[in-house]
Amino acid sequence: MASNGIDGKLATCKVVLAGTVAKYLLTEVSIDLAKLPKTPLLVGFLANQDPAARKYAEWTQLEYELRECDREDLEPLLLAVNKDASIDGVIVYYPIFNGRQDQYLQQLPDVRNDVEGLSHNYIFKLYHNERYIDEAQTQKSILPCTPLAILKILDHIGSYNRILPCGNRLFGRTITVINRSETVGRPLAALLANDGASVYSIDVTGVQQFTRGNGIKKKMHEVVDKSEWDLARCLQVSDVVISGVPGDTFQVPTHHLKDGAVCINFSAGKNFEPDVKEKASIFVPSIGKVTIAILLRNLVV
């Protein structure tokens, strides 16, 4: 029986923990890992004061080495890793400089070591909805860890309609993503739209809509500005609300949520108000352990 909610009523919101979803993904990783001749070595570079890197180190279950350095030394260290055949994957904890310099650094790791899906080739494939890196379609393109983690969570909770063909299974879903960063929010909106959803992408500059057009007839998503739309209007029509605004100052107003919405928080802070479970049907308070599972998955594939 479900736990009691307020006033003795049965709770209508299911809280889904990241560890539950990660457990299934890690089982798949273990199977793939058993087929390899050696345990892959993942190297992480920490050139900032981000405490989240410590959590990555604690949660990572494969052979993992965290290297701390001054940010001015990061570029030559990344170039040196490209020549080290003993290293199988590299992760860099951003932001470091912010802006274009970070984008430059993302392109330095050799593509064979890119487990974050941040190299130009992988990003091009993502935005163009090309799911394989070879013409024979034997090797899937690597996708960024956090956006893919959110997709895996949505699949786990049943937001993907498995009756529909793969690639169209979010058709009919309206999703709001509050974050349009180049590393998470924008690629996440593109992935969701490429899977058939109508996505409202929100940041401080306004609202954009990502879709594959009417009837999802286009191969890849298109983006249009929605200058007349605001956060409240997006929330009121959204089946799924995904928020990743840094810090603790922003919170999604519960009273604007659609009844029964799925709510997912991927910020280190709490982006949803305490009463979110009174409106949401499913609430995912954090995704970190799923992101780690995706990182390990990308490392062993």
VMD Tcl script that draws the C-alpha trace (Angstrom):
set ca {
  {0.00 0.00 0.00}
  {1.23 3.49 -0.79}
  {2.31 5.66 2.12}
  {-0.14 8.16 3.55}
  {-0.03 11.68 2.23}
  {-1.40 14.78 3.89}
  {-4.69 14.53 5.79}
  {-4.46 10.74 5.79}
  {-4.94 10.44 2.03}
  {-2.97 7.93 0.00}
  {0.04 9.53 -1.66}
  {-0.41 9.94 -5.42}
  {3.22 10.80 -6.20}
  {5.90 8.15 -6.66}
  {9.43 9.24 -5.74}
  {11.98 7.51 -7.97}
  {15.55 7.47 -6.65}
  {18.53 7.63 -8.99}
  {20.11 4.59 -7.36}
  {17.15 2.43 -8.38}
  {17.56 3.31 -12.05}
  {21.35 3.12 -11.90}
  {21.20 -0.43 -10.55}
  {19.72 -1.74 -13.81}
  {22.23 0.16 -15.93}
  {25.16 -1.05 -13.84}
  {24.03 -4.64 -14.36}
  {24.40 -4.08 -18.11}
  {27.82 -2.48 -17.53}
  {28.96 -5.49 -15.50}
  {28.02 -7.84 -18.34}
  {29.97 -5.77 -20.88}
  {32.89 -5.39 -18.47}
  {33.20 -9.15 -18.09}
  {33.86 -9.42 -21.83}
  {36.88 -7.08 -21.72}
  {40.47 -8.31 -21.29}
  {41.16 -5.70 -18.57}
  {39.34 -3.19 -16.43}
  {39.28 0.16 -18.30}
  {41.14 3.07 -16.71}
  {39.17 6.32 -16.38}
  {41.07 9.52 -15.57}
  {39.29 12.58 -14.23}
  {40.80 16.07 -14.28}
  {39.76 18.51 -11.58}
  {40.88 22.07 -12.29}
  {38.26 23.84 -10.20}
  {36.83 23.64 -6.68}
  {33.74 21.64 -7.63}
  {32.81 19.25 -4.77}
  {30.73 17.20 -7.23}
  {33.98 15.75 -8.56}
  {34.51 14.10 -5.18}
  {31.12 12.42 -5.51}
  {32.05 11.14 -8.96}
  {35.19 9.61 -7.47}
  {33.21 7.98 -4.66}
  {30.52 6.56 -6.97}
  {32.75 5.39 -9.82}
  {33.16 1.63 -9.52}
  {35.78 0.94 -12.17}
  {39.47 1.77 -12.03}
  {39.41 5.53 -11.54}
  {42.14 8.11 -11.07}
  {41.40 11.71 -10.10}
  {44.11 14.19 -11.08}
  {43.98 17.70 -9.64}
  {45.74 20.55 -11.38}
  {45.76 24.31 -11.90}
  {43.51 25.27 -14.76}
  {46.42 26.81 -16.67}
  {48.10 23.36 -16.72}
  {45.08 21.44 -17.98}
  {45.68 21.81 -21.73}
  {49.14 20.14 -21.84}
  {47.94 17.42 -19.46}
  {45.03 16.56 -21.75}
  {47.35 16.44 -24.75}
  {49.70 14.12 -22.86}
  {46.83 11.74 -22.03}
  {46.16 11.32 -25.75}
  {49.55 9.64 -26.05}
  {49.04 7.30 -23.09}
  {47.69 3.98 -24.37}
  {46.96 2.77 -20.82}
  {44.14 5.30 -20.43}
  {40.73 4.32 -21.81}
  {38.61 7.33 -20.90}
  {38.91 10.95 -19.79}
  {36.47 13.16 -17.93}
  {37.00 16.86 -17.20}
  {34.95 18.64 -14.55}
  {33.49 21.82 -16.02}
  {33.16 24.80 -15.77}
  {36.80 25.82 -15.65}
  {37.19 29.15 -17.46}
  {33.58 29.32 -18.72}
  {32.73 30.34 -22.27}
  {34.70 29.58 -25.40}
  {37.87 28.44 -23.63}
  {35.98 25.57 -22.04}
  {34.54 24.69 -25.45}
  {38.09 24.58 -26.79}
  {39.23 22.27 -23.98}
  {36.33 19.90 -24.69}
  {37.82 19.19 -28.11}
  {41.29 18.24 -26.84}
  {40.76 14.64 -25.66}
  {41.21 12.05 -28.41}
  {37.83 10.78 -29.58}
  {38.75 7.27 -28.42}
  {38.96 8.62 -24.84}
  {35.84 10.81 -25.02}
  {33.37 9.15 -22.65}
  {31.39 12.36 -22.19}
  {30.30 12.71 -25.83}
  {31.60 16.27 -26.03}
  {33.87 16.03 -29.08}
  {32.69 17.79 -32.23}
  {31.99 14.55 -34.09}
  {29.69 13.25 -31.38}
  {27.92 16.60 -30.91}
  {27.35 16.84 -34.68}
  {25.77 13.38 -34.67}
  {23.55 14.32 -31.72}
  {22.11 17.47 -33.26}
  {21.65 15.87 -36.68}
  {19.89 12.85 -35.16}
  {22.47 10.45 -36.54}
  {22.67 7.60 -34.05}
  {25.65 5.66 -35.40}
  {29.20 6.70 -36.24}
  {29.62 4.20 -39.09}
  {27.62 3.53 -42.24}
  {27.13 -0.12 -41.30}
  {25.43 1.05 -38.07}
  {27.46 -1.22 -35.84}
  {28.79 1.43 -33.45}
  {26.44 3.85 -31.70}
  {27.53 7.44 -31.24}
  {28.48 8.44 -27.68}
  {25.95 10.80 -26.07}
  {26.64 13.29 -23.23}
  {26.25 11.60 -19.86}
  {23.75 13.86 -18.08}
  {21.29 14.26 -20.99}
  {21.41 10.51 -21.68}
  {20.90 9.79 -17.97}
  {17.67 11.79 -18.07}
  {16.50 9.90 -21.16}
  {17.20 6.62 -19.39}
  {15.18 7.77 -16.38}
  {12.26 8.71 -18.63}
  {12.44 5.31 -20.26}
  {12.56 3.59 -16.87}
  {9.41 5.33 -15.61}
  {7.47 4.68 -18.82}
  {7.47 8.08 -20.52}
  {8.72 6.39 -23.70}
  {5.91 4.67 -25.60}
  {7.37 1.30 -26.58}
  {4.52 0.61 -29.01}
  {5.96 3.29 -31.31}
  {9.10 2.77 -33.41}
  {12.44 3.56 -31.79}
  {13.18 7.24 -32.42}
  {9.51 8.27 -32.21}
  {8.63 7.06 -28.73}
  {8.19 10.51 -27.16}
  {5.68 11.56 -29.82}
  {2.72 13.20 -28.08}
  {4.74 14.25 -25.02}
  {5.22 17.89 -24.13}
  {8.35 18.53 -22.07}
  {9.83 21.64 -20.47}
  {13.59 21.82 -19.86}
  {14.70 24.67 -17.61}
  {18.38 25.04 -18.57}
  {19.87 25.69 -22.00}
  {23.57 25.26 -21.31}
  {25.70 23.93 -24.15}
  {26.79 20.89 -22.11}
  {23.40 19.75 -20.75}
  {20.26 21.77 -21.44}
  {20.54 22.35 -25.18}
  {21.66 18.81 -26.11}
  {18.96 17.41 -23.80}
  {16.25 19.42 -25.57}
  {17.60 18.24 -28.95}
  {17.62 14.58 -27.89}
  {14.08 14.75 -26.54}
  {12.81 16.47 -29.69}
  {14.66 14.00 -31.92}
  {12.79 11.25 -30.07}
  {9.49 12.93 -30.99}
  {8.67 15.24 -28.09}
  {7.60 18.86 -28.25}
  {10.16 20.57 -26.02}
  {10.08 24.01 -24.44}
  {13.65 25.05 -23.60}
  {13.92 27.86 -21.08}
  {16.78 30.01 -19.85}
  {17.21 33.64 -18.78}
  {16.93 34.83 -22.41}
  {13.48 33.32 -22.96}
  {11.72 30.28 -24.43}
  {12.58 28.21 -27.50}
  {10.62 25.26 -28.87}
  {12.41 22.17 -30.19}
  {10.33 19.81 -32.38}
  {10.55 17.65 -35.49}
  {7.66 19.60 -36.99}
  {4.00 18.67 -37.31}
  {3.56 14.92 -37.14}
  {7.33 14.54 -36.45}
  {7.90 14.18 -40.20}
  {11.34 15.80 -40.18}
  {14.49 13.74 -39.64}
  {15.97 16.11 -37.07}
  {14.67 18.78 -34.75}
  {14.14 22.43 -35.57}
  {14.18 25.35 -33.15}
  {11.86 28.37 -33.06}
  {11.77 31.28 -30.63}
  {8.59 31.58 -28.56}
  {8.81 35.21 -27.50}
  {5.20 35.28 -26.32}
  {5.66 32.29 -23.99}
  {6.88 32.32 -20.39}
  {7.68 29.70 -17.74}
  {4.15 29.52 -16.37}
  {2.61 28.86 -19.78}
  {5.13 26.13 -20.54}
  {4.59 24.40 -17.21}
  {0.81 24.36 -17.58}
  {0.96 22.23 -20.76}
  {3.95 20.02 -19.92}
  {3.72 16.30 -19.18}
  {7.33 16.34 -18.02}
  {9.29 19.15 -16.33}
  {13.09 18.84 -16.10}
  {15.03 21.51 -14.22}
  {18.75 22.10 -13.77}
  {19.21 25.70 -12.66}
  {22.43 26.02 -10.59}
  {22.10 27.06 -6.96}
  {19.20 27.17 -4.53}
  {17.53 30.47 -5.45}
  {15.34 29.17 -8.30}
  {12.39 26.84 -7.71}
  {9.70 25.66 -10.10}
  {6.36 27.06 -8.87}
  {4.22 24.06 -8.00}
  {0.92 25.85 -8.63}
  {1.78 26.19 -12.34}
  {2.49 22.47 -12.83}
  {0.07 20.34 -14.80}
  {-1.68 17.75 -12.63}
  {0.22 14.47 -12.85}
  {3.39 15.93 -14.36}
  {6.66 14.04 -14.13}
  {9.25 16.26 -12.42}
  {13.01 15.65 -12.62}
  {15.67 17.70 -10.83}
  {19.22 17.59 -12.18}
  {20.55 20.62 -10.33}
  {22.87 20.21 -7.35}
  {20.30 22.43 -5.60}
  {16.61 21.81 -5.07}
  {14.81 23.25 -8.12}
  {11.34 22.14 -7.02}
  {9.28 23.45 -4.14}
  {8.66 21.17 -1.13}
  {5.02 20.64 -2.13}
  {5.86 19.35 -5.64}
  {4.58 15.89 -4.71}
  {1.08 17.30 -4.31}
  {0.93 17.92 -8.07}
  {3.46 15.53 -9.62}
  {2.76 11.88 -10.40}
  {6.47 11.02 -10.37}
  {9.29 13.00 -8.79}
  {12.99 12.33 -9.34}
  {14.91 14.49 -6.83}
  {18.40 13.86 -8.26}
  {20.09 11.97 -11.10}
  {23.77 11.79 -10.11}
  {24.10 8.02 -9.78}
  {22.43 7.49 -13.16}
  {24.89 9.93 -14.73}
  {27.76 7.89 -13.28}
  {26.24 4.68 -14.65}
  {26.06 6.28 -18.11}
  {29.67 7.40 -17.80}
  {30.73 3.81 -17.06}
  {28.53 2.55 -19.89}
  {30.21 4.94 -22.32}
  {33.59 3.74 -21.07}
  {33.00 0.05 -21.72}
  {31.08 0.19 -25.02}
}
mol new
graphics top color blue
foreach p $ca { graphics top sphere $p radius 0.5 }
foreach p [lrange $ca 0 end-1] q [lrange $ca 1 end] { graphics top cylinder $p $q radius 0.2 }
display resetview
